[in-house]
Every structure is written in structure tokens, then in C-alpha cells.
Amino acid sequence: MRLWEPEPGWLNSASYGIPPGTAFEALQDALAEWRHGVTGWDEWDRSTNRAREAFARLVGVAGEDVAVGASAAQLLAPVAASLPAGSRVVVPDIEQTSNLFPWLVNDLDVVTVPPAEVAGAIDGRTDAVAFSLVQSATGEVAAIDEVVAAAREHGALLVADATQAVGGCRSTRPGSLCWRCRPTSG
Ligand SMILES: Cc1ncc(COP(=O)(O)O)c(C=O)c1O
């Protein structure tokens, strides 16, 4: 089976990843099972865990450190909601909305700065820094070492969105989709 069957010239993988044939077939099988009620939850749960373990191997972390959810915003929302009211969160001013709105809708002091100034904006008042390793709008690569060092120095929570970076950047760890053949609302 040819794994990928794009229309010739299709290069829009930053917007949504097209599925390999194996993933497409597995999805059709799951939809058929769901439609006809031929299985329980168990196998769907097991396949989710197989995907969790495979992703963990891909990015070099333990499977139990990988959370599975429907979207980046959904997974970040409880993190944002867990911060005490008034906490200061530094975010790049061009950040993708899924890593911006979860902070803005809570009672937090969100400070936005140009991506190149994120590390310098982290100080003793900073409780968290949330940024993309690679900006979806511009392709700008974050100064990860400087941001991590500043966050560690000041004890700030570090939230790195690696959606556009996993597969392309050496120092990536957390979740990804666009270059990993998953559909996305973008
Ligand atoms: C940097 C970044 N974060 C997150 C997402 C997707 O977020 P969500 O899963 O909340 O739709 C995208 C999609 O393009 C993205 O580029």
C-alpha cells in the first residue's frame, strides 16, 4: 500500500496533515465498529494506549508522561485554570491562539512580548511562560535554551507547544500534530 496519496502539488502540511493509508483504514474500521455497535470501549482504549506509547517513543519520553486529548487548547485549559488568580504568564505576542486563549480566559496577568524577547521578559514575578518552539505564523524558532534557563532561574512553569516542531527540531518534547499526519482545526 502507498502510505500517502496526496493530490500532486499538495504541500499544506502546516495546516493539516494527511493520514497515511494505514491510519485511514484503521479509522474506517473504528467508524464501522461504532456505527454497527460491534465492539466495546476496550479495544478503542487499547489502541489509544498503543498510540500513546508510539508517540512517547517518537519524542523520547515515558508513555505515562504523554496525555491524550482532542486538541492542544483542551489540554492546556486545565493547566491555565490551575494557576492562582493574578499569576503572571509570559506569552509571545504572535502565539497561536490555542496556547494564548486558555491563559487569557482565566484571571491571569498575561504579558505578551515579541518572540525574541520571551527569555528576557521572565523575571521574579513570572509564574509561567507559554510559547511555541516554532511559531506557526512565521516559522520563527524559539531560543529554547535561553527560555528554559530563565524559567528555571525564576522557578516559572514552562509550557512549550511543539506542534510545529516535533519532527523538525532536535530539542522537542511535548505534543505535536501538523507534521505528524493528524487532522487539525488549526
Ligand atoms: C503552534 C500550534 N499549536 C496548536 C495548534 C492546534 O491547536 P488545537 O489542537 O487546539 O486546534 C496548531 C495548529 O496549527 C499550532 O500550529
The ligand as an SDF file (V2000), in Angstrom:
LIG
                    3D

 16 16  0  0  0  0  0  0  0  0999 V2000
    1.5380   26.0240   17.3160 C   0  0  0  0  0  0  0  0  0  0  0  0
    0.2130   25.3390   17.2550 C   0  0  0  0  0  0  0  0  0  0  0  0
   -0.3770   24.9410   18.3920 N   0  0  0  0  0  0  0  0  0  0  0  0
   -1.5660   24.3010   18.3640 C   0  0  0  0  0  0  0  0  0  0  0  0
   -2.2120   24.0370   17.1730 C   0  0  0  0  0  0  0  0  0  0  0  0
   -3.5290   23.3180   17.1800 C   0  0  0  0  0  0  0  0  0  0  0  0
   -4.2360   23.6120   18.3330 O   0  0  0  0  0  0  0  0  0  0  0  0
   -5.6340   22.8680   18.6310 P   0  0  0  0  0  0  0  0  0  0  0  0
   -5.3140   21.4010   18.7440 O   0  0  0  0  0  0  0  0  0  0  0  0
   -6.0830   23.4770   19.9270 O   0  0  0  0  0  0  0  0  0  0  0  0
   -6.5640   23.1620   17.4880 O   0  0  0  0  0  0  0  0  0  0  0  0
   -1.6350   24.4290   15.9670 C   0  0  0  0  0  0  0  0  0  0  0  0
   -2.3050   24.1580   14.6870 C   0  0  0  0  0  0  0  0  0  0  0  0
   -1.9360   24.6160   13.6500 O   0  0  0  0  0  0  0  0  0  0  0  0
   -0.4020   25.0870   16.0120 C   0  0  0  0  0  0  0  0  0  0  0  0
    0.1940   25.4980   14.8820 O   0  0  0  0  0  0  0  0  0  0  0  0
  1  2  1  0
  2  3  1  0
  2 15  2  0
  3  4  2  0
  4  5  1  0
  5  6  1  0
  5 12  2  0
  6  7  1  0
  7  8  1  0
  8  9  2  0
  8 10  1  0
  8 11  1  0
 12 13  1  0
 12 15  1  0
 13 14  2  0
 15 16  1  0
M  END
$$$$
